[in-house]
Amino acid sequence: MVTTIQVSEELKRELDKLKLYPRESYEDVIWDLLEGNMELSEEMKKDLEKAYKDIEEGRIYTHEEIKKELGL
């Protein structure tokens, strides 16, 4: 089902600023905003925990370290 909503001109201008490309729909802009407020999935939480552990245990390298290792 599709519905219409009413927003002020000011809000429309702000939504326009958030568009990634000119023809992006307002629905896509709103979904992008909502994603930032949605709870992370259990899989994402586990992935983040693993990443933090990798950092703590020194299994992460900076771009500079990799460049130096490669002689760039």
N, CA, C and O atoms as a GROMACS GRO file, in nm:
protein
  288
    1MET      N    1   0.084  -0.118   0.000
    1MET     CA    2   0.000   0.000   0.000
    1MET      C    3   0.089   0.124   0.000
    1MET      O    4   0.187   0.132   0.074
    2VAL      N    5   0.056   0.219  -0.081
    2VAL     CA    6   0.128   0.344  -0.089
    2VAL      C    7   0.042   0.453  -0.027
    2VAL      O    8  -0.081   0.454  -0.041
    3THR      N    9   0.108   0.545   0.043
    3THR     CA   10   0.035   0.654   0.105
    3THR      C   11   0.110   0.785   0.081
    3THR      O   12   0.226   0.784   0.042
    4THR      N   13   0.043   0.893   0.103
    4THR     CA   14   0.103   1.026   0.088
    4THR      C   15   0.117   1.088   0.225
    4THR      O   16   0.028   1.074   0.310
    5ILE      N   17   0.228   1.156   0.248
    5ILE     CA   18   0.245   1.229   0.374
    5ILE      C   19   0.271   1.375   0.342
    5ILE      O   20   0.316   1.409   0.232
    6GLN      N   21   0.244   1.460   0.437
    6GLN     CA   22   0.263   1.603   0.419
    6GLN      C   23   0.378   1.648   0.509
    6GLN      O   24   0.380   1.619   0.628
    7VAL      N   25   0.474   1.721   0.449
    7VAL     CA   26   0.586   1.775   0.525
    7VAL      C   27   0.599   1.923   0.491
    7VAL      O   28   0.555   1.969   0.385
    8SER      N   29   0.660   1.996   0.581
    8SER     CA   30   0.679   2.138   0.557
    8SER      C   31   0.786   2.160   0.449
    8SER      O   32   0.863   2.069   0.420
    9GLU      N   33   0.789   2.277   0.392
    9GLU     CA   34   0.892   2.312   0.293
    9GLU      C   35   1.031   2.303   0.355
    9GLU      O   36   1.126   2.262   0.289
   10GLU      N   37   1.041   2.342   0.482
   10GLU     CA   38   1.170   2.337   0.550
   10GLU      C   39   1.221   2.194   0.560
   10GLU      O   40   1.338   2.167   0.533
   11LEU      N   41   1.133   2.101   0.599
   11LEU     CA   42   1.173   1.960   0.609
   11LEU      C   43   1.208   1.905   0.472
   11LEU      O   44   1.304   1.829   0.458
   12LYS      N   45   1.132   1.941   0.371
   12LYS     CA   46   1.160   1.896   0.235
   12LYS      C   47   1.299   1.942   0.191
   12LYS      O   48   1.374   1.865   0.131
   13ARG      N   49   1.335   2.065   0.221
   13ARG     CA   50   1.469   2.116   0.187
   13ARG      C   51   1.578   2.036   0.259
   13ARG      O   52   1.682   2.005   0.201
   14GLU      N   53   1.552   2.003   0.386
   14GLU     CA   54   1.650   1.924   0.462
   14GLU      C   55   1.663   1.783   0.404
   14GLU      O   56   1.773   1.730   0.394
   15LEU      N   57   1.551   1.723   0.366
   15LEU     CA   58   1.555   1.590   0.304
   15LEU      C   59   1.629   1.596   0.170
   15LEU      O   60   1.704   1.504   0.136
   16ASP      N   61   1.608   1.703   0.096
   16ASP     CA   62   1.679   1.720  -0.032
   16ASP      C   63   1.831   1.723  -0.011
   16ASP      O   64   1.905   1.670  -0.093
   17LYS      N   65   1.876   1.783   0.097
   17LYS     CA   66   2.020   1.790   0.126
   17LYS      C   67   2.078   1.652   0.155
   17LYS      O   68   2.198   1.630   0.135
   18LEU      N   69   1.995   1.559   0.202
   18LEU     CA   70   2.041   1.426   0.240
   18LEU      C   71   2.042   1.328   0.123
   18LEU      O   72   2.093   1.217   0.136
   19LYS      N   73   1.988   1.368   0.010
   19LYS     CA   74   1.985   1.278  -0.106
   19LYS      C   75   2.128   1.252  -0.154
   19LYS      O   76   2.210   1.343  -0.162
   20LEU      N   77   2.154   1.126  -0.186
   20LEU     CA   78   2.285   1.088  -0.237
   20LEU      C   79   2.299   1.120  -0.385
   20LEU      O   80   2.410   1.139  -0.435
   21TYR      N   81   2.186   1.125  -0.455
   21TYR     CA   82   2.183   1.162  -0.596
   21TYR      C   83   2.049   1.230  -0.622
   21TYR      O   84   1.952   1.204  -0.550
   22PRO      N   85   2.042   1.316  -0.722
   22PRO     CA   86   1.922   1.400  -0.742
   22PRO      C   87   1.789   1.325  -0.754
   22PRO      O   88   1.688   1.375  -0.705
   23ARG      N   89   1.787   1.210  -0.815
   23ARG     CA   90   1.660   1.139  -0.836
   23ARG      C   91   1.630   1.037  -0.727
   23ARG      O   92   1.538   0.956  -0.741
   24GLU      N   93   1.707   1.039  -0.618
   24GLU     CA   94   1.681   0.947  -0.508
   24GLU      C   95   1.544   0.980  -0.447
   24GLU      O   96   1.509   1.097  -0.429
   25SER      N   97   1.468   0.877  -0.416
   25SER     CA   98   1.333   0.900  -0.362
   25SER      C   99   1.341   0.942  -0.215
   25SER      O  100   1.438   0.912  -0.145
   26TYR      N  101   1.238   1.013  -0.173
   26TYR     CA  102   1.231   1.052  -0.032
   26TYR      C  103   1.217   0.928   0.057
   26TYR      O  104   1.266   0.927   0.170
   27GLU      N  105   1.153   0.825   0.006
   27GLU     CA  106   1.142   0.701   0.083
   27GLU      C  107   1.281   0.645   0.113
   27GLU      O  108   1.308   0.603   0.225
   28ASP      N  109   1.369   0.644   0.012
   28ASP     CA  110   1.505   0.595   0.033
   28ASP      C  111   1.580   0.681   0.134
   28ASP      O  112   1.654   0.629   0.218
   29VAL      N  113   1.562   0.810   0.127
   29VAL     CA  114   1.627   0.901   0.222
   29VAL      C  115   1.579   0.872   0.364
   29VAL      O  116   1.659   0.866   0.458
   30ILE      N  117   1.449   0.854   0.380
   30ILE     CA  118   1.393   0.826   0.512
   30ILE      C  119   1.439   0.691   0.564
   30ILE      O  120   1.470   0.678   0.682
   31TRP      N  121   1.445   0.589   0.478
   31TRP     CA  122   1.494   0.458   0.521
   31TRP      C  123   1.640   0.468   0.568
   31TRP      O  124   1.677   0.407   0.668
   32ASP      N  125   1.721   0.545   0.496
   32ASP     CA  126   1.861   0.563   0.537
   32ASP      C  127   1.868   0.626   0.676
   32ASP      O  128   1.952   0.587   0.757
   33LEU      N  129   1.782   0.721   0.702
   33LEU     CA  130   1.779   0.784   0.834
   33LEU      C  131   1.736   0.685   0.942
   33LEU      O  132   1.793   0.683   1.051
   34LEU      N  133   1.637   0.604   0.911
   34LEU     CA  134   1.587   0.507   1.009
   34LEU      C  135   1.689   0.398   1.039
   34LEU      O  136   1.696   0.350   1.152
   35GLU      N  137   1.767   0.359   0.940
   35GLU     CA  138   1.866   0.255   0.961
   35GLU      C  139   1.963   0.292   1.073
   35GLU      O  140   2.008   0.205   1.148
   36GLY      N  141   1.994   0.418   1.083
   36GLY     CA  142   2.084   0.464   1.188
   36GLY      C  143   2.026   0.447   1.327
   36GLY      O  144   2.101   0.445   1.425
   37ASN      N  145   1.895   0.433   1.337
   37ASN     CA  146   1.829   0.420   1.467
   37ASN      C  147   1.782   0.278   1.496
   37ASN      O  148   1.730   0.250   1.605
   38MET      N  149   1.800   0.188   1.400
   38MET     CA  150   1.755   0.050   1.421
   38MET      C  151   1.860  -0.027   1.501
   38MET      O  152   1.979   0.001   1.493
   39GLU      N  153   1.813  -0.123   1.576
   39GLU     CA  154   1.905  -0.204   1.656
   39GLU      C  155   1.985  -0.296   1.564
   39GLU      O  156   1.935  -0.344   1.462
   40LEU      N  157   2.111  -0.319   1.602
   40LEU     CA  158   2.197  -0.407   1.524
   40LEU      C  159   2.151  -0.551   1.536
   40LEU      O  160   2.102  -0.594   1.641
   41SER      N  161   2.167  -0.626   1.428
   41SER     CA  162   2.133  -0.768   1.431
   41SER      C  163   2.234  -0.842   1.518
   41SER      O  164   2.342  -0.791   1.546
   42GLU      N  165   2.198  -0.963   1.560
   42GLU     CA  166   2.288  -1.044   1.641
   42GLU      C  167   2.415  -1.076   1.564
   42GLU      O  168   2.524  -1.078   1.622
   43GLU      N  169   2.402  -1.101   1.434
   43GLU     CA  170   2.520  -1.130   1.352
   43GLU      C  171   2.615  -1.010   1.349
   43GLU      O  172   2.737  -1.027   1.360
   44MET      N  173   2.559  -0.891   1.334
   44MET     CA  174   2.642  -0.770   1.330
   44MET      C  175   2.711  -0.750   1.465
   44MET      O  176   2.827  -0.710   1.470
   45LYS      N  177   2.640  -0.775   1.574
   45LYS     CA  178   2.699  -0.761   1.707
   45LYS      C  179   2.818  -0.856   1.724
   45LYS      O  180   2.921  -0.818   1.778
   46LYS      N  181   2.802  -0.981   1.676
   46LYS     CA  182   2.911  -1.079   1.686
   46LYS      C  183   3.030  -1.035   1.601
   46LYS      O  184   3.145  -1.048   1.643
   47ASP      N  185   3.002  -0.983   1.480
   47ASP     CA  186   3.109  -0.936   1.393
   47ASP      C  187   3.186  -0.821   1.457
   47ASP      O  188   3.309  -0.814   1.448
   48LEU      N  189   3.113  -0.731   1.522
   48LEU     CA  190   3.178  -0.618   1.590
   48LEU      C  191   3.264  -0.666   1.706
   48LEU      O  192   3.375  -0.616   1.726
   49GLU      N  193   3.213  -0.762   1.783
   49GLU     CA  194   3.291  -0.817   1.894
   49GLU      C  195   3.420  -0.879   1.843
   49GLU      O  196   3.526  -0.860   1.903
   50LYS      N  197   3.412  -0.953   1.732
   50LYS     CA  198   3.531  -1.015   1.674
   50LYS      C  199   3.630  -0.908   1.628
   50LYS      O  200   3.750  -0.921   1.649
   51ALA      N  201   3.579  -0.802   1.566
   51ALA     CA  202   3.666  -0.695   1.519
   51ALA      C  203   3.737  -0.626   1.635
   51ALA      O  204   3.856  -0.598   1.626
   52TYR      N  205   3.665  -0.600   1.744
   52TYR     CA  206   3.727  -0.538   1.861
   52TYR      C  207   3.836  -0.628   1.919
   52TYR      O  208   3.941  -0.581   1.961
   53LYS      N  209   3.808  -0.760   1.920
   53LYS     CA  210   3.907  -0.855   1.972
   53LYS      C  211   4.031  -0.855   1.882
   53LYS      O  212   4.144  -0.859   1.932
   54ASP      N  213   4.011  -0.851   1.750
   54ASP     CA  214   4.124  -0.844   1.657
   54ASP      C  215   4.210  -0.721   1.683
   54ASP      O  216   4.332  -0.728   1.680
   55ILE      N  217   4.145  -0.610   1.710
   55ILE     CA  218   4.219  -0.486   1.738
   55ILE      C  219   4.298  -0.501   1.867
   55ILE      O  220   4.416  -0.470   1.871
   56GLU      N  221   4.233  -0.550   1.971
   56GLU     CA  222   4.299  -0.566   2.101
   56GLU      C  223   4.419  -0.660   2.093
   56GLU      O  224   4.518  -0.639   2.163
   57GLU      N  225   4.409  -0.763   2.008
   57GLU     CA  226   4.515  -0.863   1.999
   57GLU      C  227   4.616  -0.833   1.888
   57GLU      O  228   4.699  -0.918   1.854
   58GLY      N  229   4.607  -0.713   1.830
   58GLY     CA  230   4.707  -0.670   1.734
   58GLY      C  231   4.699  -0.733   1.596
   58GLY      O  232   4.799  -0.738   1.525
   59ARG      N  233   4.583  -0.780   1.558
   59ARG     CA  234   4.568  -0.841   1.426
   59ARG      C  235   4.518  -0.742   1.321
   59ARG      O  236   4.471  -0.781   1.214
   60ILE      N  237   4.529  -0.615   1.352
   60ILE     CA  238   4.486  -0.509   1.260
   60ILE      C  239   4.608  -0.424   1.226
   60ILE      O  240   4.690  -0.393   1.313
   61TYR      N  241   4.619  -0.385   1.098
   61TYR     CA  242   4.731  -0.304   1.054
   61TYR      C  243   4.679  -0.174   0.992
   61TYR      O  244   4.575  -0.174   0.927
   62THR      N  245   4.753  -0.066   1.012
   62THR     CA  246   4.715   0.062   0.952
   62THR      C  247   4.759   0.062   0.806
   62THR      O  248   4.840  -0.020   0.763
   63HIS      N  249   4.704   0.156   0.730
   63HIS     CA  250   4.745   0.172   0.590
   63HIS      C  251   4.895   0.200   0.582
   63HIS      O  252   4.965   0.147   0.495
   64GLU      N  253   4.943   0.281   0.673
   64GLU     CA  254   5.085   0.316   0.674
   64GLU      C  255   5.172   0.193   0.698
   64GLU      O  256   5.276   0.178   0.634
   65GLU      N  257   5.131   0.106   0.789
   65GLU     CA  258   5.207  -0.016   0.817
   65GLU      C  259   5.211  -0.108   0.694
   65GLU      O  260   5.315  -0.166   0.663
   66ILE      N  261   5.099  -0.119   0.626
   66ILE     CA  262   5.092  -0.203   0.506
   66ILE      C  263   5.178  -0.144   0.396
   66ILE      O  264   5.252  -0.217   0.329
   67LYS      N  265   5.170  -0.014   0.375
   67LYS     CA  266   5.253   0.052   0.273
   67LYS      C  267   5.401   0.028   0.300
   67LYS      O  268   5.477  -0.002   0.208
   68LYS      N  269   5.441   0.042   0.426
   68LYS     CA  270   5.581   0.023   0.464
   68LYS      C  271   5.622  -0.122   0.436
   68LYS      O  272   5.730  -0.147   0.383
   69GLU      N  273   5.537  -0.217   0.472
   69GLU     CA  274   5.566  -0.359   0.451
   69GLU      C  275   5.582  -0.390   0.302
   69GLU      O  276   5.665  -0.473   0.263
   70LEU      N  277   5.501  -0.324   0.218
   70LEU     CA  278   5.506  -0.346   0.075
   70LEU      C  279   5.612  -0.262   0.006
   70LEU      O  280   5.637  -0.278  -0.114
   71GLY      N  281   5.675  -0.171   0.081
   71GLY     CA  282   5.779  -0.085   0.025
   71GLY      C  283   5.724   0.025  -0.064
   71GLY      O  284   5.790   0.068  -0.159
   72LEU      N  285   5.606   0.071  -0.034
   72LEU     CA  286   5.544   0.178  -0.113
   72LEU      C  287   5.570   0.315  -0.055
   72LEU      O  288   5.524   0.416  -0.110
   0.00000   0.00000   0.00000
